[in-house]
Amino acid sequence: MKLRIKGNTIRFRLTKSEVAYFSEKKLIKESTNLGLKDFSYGLKISEEAQKIGAEYVNDAIIVTIPTALAKSWTDTNQVGLSEEMQVQDGKKLFILIEKDFKCLDEVSEDQSDNYPNPLADKLK
């Protein structure tokens, strides 16, 4: 699972096996060691949630997704989910959760578990 943070935007990208795991377990979480502490991030499916939301607790960013939204994303070809969440001082946090596509350019990372890029056929 990849996490990208830029300004007030957080974006998660998941491979096929990560989406399957998330669908089954209702939670997916990863950590990055930063010396004395780990920084964690993850996604959680919640029956109680009314919309997508994020919280930062115990050195972790956890995004909660309502069950129906999560199911429609994990069980279909739907590419992503998004939400603009109100935070303090009238600011907004933009949350994006996407299926990770194979890159169109040559890259060194293993992409065997990524989703086929819908633009790949158009470039042939």
VENJO-V110832 format. One record per residue. N is the residue number from 1. OMEGA is omega in radians with two decimals (none if undefined). NEAR is the number of other C-alpha atoms within 12 Angstrom. Layout:
N,OMEGA,NEAR / N,OMEGA,NEAR
This chain:
1,3.12,29 / 2,3.05,27 / 3,3.06,28 / 4,3.11,20 / 5,3.06,17 / 6,-3.10,13 / 7,3.13,12 / 8,3.09,19 / 9,2.99,21 / 10,-3.10,32 / 11,3.08,32 / 12,3.03,34 / 13,-3.08,31 / 14,3.06,37 / 15,-3.14,28 / 16,-3.10,28 / 17,3.09,22 / 18,3.09,29 / 19,3.12,39 / 20,3.12,22 / 21,3.14,21 / 22,3.13,30 / 23,-3.10,28 / 24,-3.01,18 / 25,-3.14,17 / 26,3.14,26 / 27,2.99,24 / 28,-3.04,31 / 29,3.07,28 / 30,-3.12,22 / 31,3.02,19 / 32,-3.13,19 / 33,3.14,13 / 34,-3.13,10 / 35,-3.09,7 / 36,-3.11,8 / 37,3.00,12 / 38,2.97,15 / 39,-3.09,21 / 40,3.09,25 / 41,-3.11,33 / 42,3.11,36 / 43,-3.12,43 / 44,3.05,33 / 45,-3.07,35 / 46,3.04,25 / 47,-3.06,17 / 48,-3.06,14 / 49,3.09,18 / 50,3.10,16 / 51,3.14,24 / 52,3.13,32 / 53,-3.13,33 / 54,3.02,35 / 55,3.10,24 / 56,-3.08,16 / 57,3.09,13 / 58,3.10,12 / 59,-3.13,19 / 60,2.96,21 / 61,3.10,30 / 62,3.08,31 / 63,-3.14,39 / 64,-3.10,36 / 65,3.07,38 / 66,-3.06,25 / 67,-3.09,26 / 68,3.10,21 / 69,-3.13,27 / 70,-3.12,37 / 71,-3.14,25 / 72,3.12,19 / 73,-3.06,27 / 74,-3.02,31 / 75,-3.10,21 / 76,3.08,16 / 77,3.12,19 / 78,-3.05,19 / 79,-3.03,27 / 80,3.06,27 / 81,3.10,33 / 82,3.13,27 / 83,2.94,25 / 84,-3.07,20 / 85,3.06,23 / 86,3.02,18 / 87,-3.03,16 / 88,3.10,9 / 89,3.09,7 / 90,3.13,9 / 91,3.11,13 / 92,3.02,18 / 93,3.11,26 / 94,-3.10,26 / 95,3.13,36 / 96,3.09,33 / 97,-3.04,37 / 98,2.94,31 / 99,-3.05,34 / 100,3.13,30 / 101,3.01,26 / 102,3.11,25 / 103,3.09,20 / 104,3.10,18 / 105,3.05,13 / 106,3.08,9 / 107,-3.08,10 / 108,-3.10,9 / 109,3.11,11 / 110,-3.13,12 / 111,-3.06,21 / 112,-3.13,17 / 113,3.13,21 / 114,3.10,25 / 115,3.07,26 / 116,3.13,20 / 117,-3.11,21 / 118,3.13,18 / 119,-3.05,14 / 120,-3.13,14 / 121,-3.12,9 / 122,-3.10,8 / 123,-3.12,9 / 124,none,7
